[in-house]
Amino acid sequence: MHWTEVGDISNGALFLPVPGAQRHRRLSSDVMVQAFKRRLKLADLPEGYRRHMVHARALLTRAALDGAPIQAAMRLSLRRSMFQAQK
């Protein structure tokens, strides 16, 4: 929500190729993958790490910080194991 407020984004693409680019131009999936790989390297995470792993962990972390029930967060992140969700 903060990203959309700061960027004054009410519709269209969330991530744009360059500042000031037209709203209907989206970053290609290849560009997003390369950016993700660079960030993994900077974060010193293993190469086998996948985007969905980062997304699921971010979702679970945010849910925990917001006080959401762990079972609801597990359903959203598609985690079946309480151990995996708490990790």
DALIN-V497891 format. One record per residue. N is the residue number from 1. RES is the residue in one small letter. BURIAL is + if it has 16 or more other C-alpha atoms within 10 Angstrom, else -. Layout:
# DALIN-V497891
N_RES_BURIAL / N_RES_BURIAL
This chain:
# DALIN-V497891
1_m_- / 2_h_- / 3_w_- / 4_t_- / 5_e_- / 6_v_- / 7_g_- / 8_d_- / 9_i_- / 10_s_- / 11_n_- / 12_g_- / 13_a_- / 14_l_- / 15_f_+ / 16_l_+ / 17_p_- / 18_v_- / 19_p_- / 20_g_- / 21_a_- / 22_q_- / 23_r_- / 24_h_- / 25_r_- / 26_r_- / 27_l_- / 28_s_- / 29_s_- / 30_d_- / 31_v_- / 32_m_- / 33_v_- / 34_q_- / 35_a_- / 36_f_- / 37_k_+ / 38_r_- / 39_r_- / 40_l_+ / 41_k_- / 42_l_- / 43_a_- / 44_d_- / 45_l_- / 46_p_- / 47_e_- / 48_g_- / 49_y_- / 50_r_- / 51_r_- / 52_h_- / 53_m_- / 54_v_- / 55_h_- / 56_a_+ / 57_r_+ / 58_a_- / 59_l_+ / 60_l_+ / 61_t_+ / 62_r_- / 63_a_+ / 64_a_- / 65_l_- / 66_d_- / 67_g_- / 68_a_- / 69_p_- / 70_i_- / 71_q_- / 72_a_- / 73_a_+ / 74_m_+ / 75_r_- / 76_l_- / 77_s_+ / 78_l_- / 79_r_+ / 80_r_- / 81_s_- / 82_m_- / 83_f_- / 84_q_- / 85_a_+ / 86_q_- / 87_k_-
